[in-house]
Structure formats: structure tokens, C-alpha cells
Amino acid sequence: EQLWVAECDGQPVGFAAVWTADNFLHHLFVDPDWQGKHIGSALLAQVERSFTASGTLKCLMENKNALRFYQRHGWTIEAQGASPEGRYWLMRSPRP
């Protein structure tokens, strides 16, 4: 697993975590007070640079903001599924 933490003045404001063997982004979080400041975009760019092949993630269907965020960055919906957390979209990154 690879983890990146975004900081401002030494305080964590977001993070991303990837299962590197699978090129799977399993967490991307930005503190709500810091959203809209390109922190999520910077974390996602770092994640995408780490991929050795096209990456995937699961986005809960109810999380419309996250879905729009990933689609703005070129991610596409490949399938849908269900988990204990709820129904999700399986998404794929635009580049390896």
C-alpha cells in the first residue's frame, strides 16, 4: 500500500491510499474546509503517476460530488456493484 498525505502548515488536510499491486485507489479524502483548493486534484495526479497500468476505484453511487470529480479528471464508469457500504460505480483511470 502507498499513502500520500497533503499538508498545510504542518497539518494534514487530505490523503490518498493505493493498493499498488492492483493499481487500485481505495481512499481519497480532503478535509471539507480544504475542498475546492485543488488538493484532491494534486493527490489524484500523484496517485495516477504511481500506477503501472490503468487504475481503478469504487465510487459510491450516492457520492455525486466524488463521481463528478473523477469524471472531470477523465475517469470513466466501467461497471456497477454492491458492497456493505452501498452500491458503487467501478471506475477506470484515463492513463496508465
N, C-alpha and C positions, 0 to 999 in steps of 0.2 A: 504494500500500500504506500502511496505517495500522498503527502499532505502539504498544502501551502496555506499560509496564514497572511492575510492583509492586515497591516497595522497603520495607525495614525498616531503620532506622538507616543509610540511605545504601547499603545492599547490595541488589542485585536478588534477589527471591525468586520471581518469576514474570513471565510476559509473555503477551501475546496479539497476533496479527497477522491483519489482514483485507485481502483484496483488495477495496477499496472499490467499484470499478466493478461487481463481481459480487455484493456483499454476501456474500462467502464467507470464513468463518473458517477459515484454513488452519493456524493454530497456537494452542494454548492450553496453557501449561505452568506448573506450580507446583512448586518445589523440594519433594521428598518430605518434608523436615524441616518444611515450612511448610504441608503439606496438612492439611485439616480445620480451618483457621482463617478460612474464608470468603474467602480471597484469590481462588480460582478463581471464586467466585460474583460477587465485585466486578468482576473482569476481564470475565466474561461479560456482566454488566449493562452495562458500558461499551461492549463490542462491540455489544450489541443496540441501545443508544442511537444508535450510529453508522449503523445500517442505514437505508437509504432505502426498502427493501421487505423482504419476508420473507427472512431469511438462510438459508444452507445451510452444511453442513460434512460432511466424511467422517470417520467414526469406525471405526477398525479393529475388526473383529468380535472379535478376541482381547482387546481392551482393555475388559473388562467394567466396570471402575470408571468409565471415561470414559463408557460408554454409560449407566450408572445416573445419573451426574452430569448429563448432558444431559437425560435423561428427567425427572429431578426438577425441572429448570428449564423443563419444558414442550416441549422439542424432541421431534419425532416422526420415526420412520423412514418414509422415502418409497420407498426402493429399495435395492438392493444392487449391488455391483460388485466389481471386482478391479483391483489395481494392483501394481506391482513390490514394494510394501511389504506386500501381503497383501489379503485380502478385507475389504471395508468396508461399512458402512451409510451411505447418503446420508440426512442428517437435515435437517429444516427447523425454523427458529425459530418460536416461538408468536406473535410480533408483528413488525410492520414497524419 
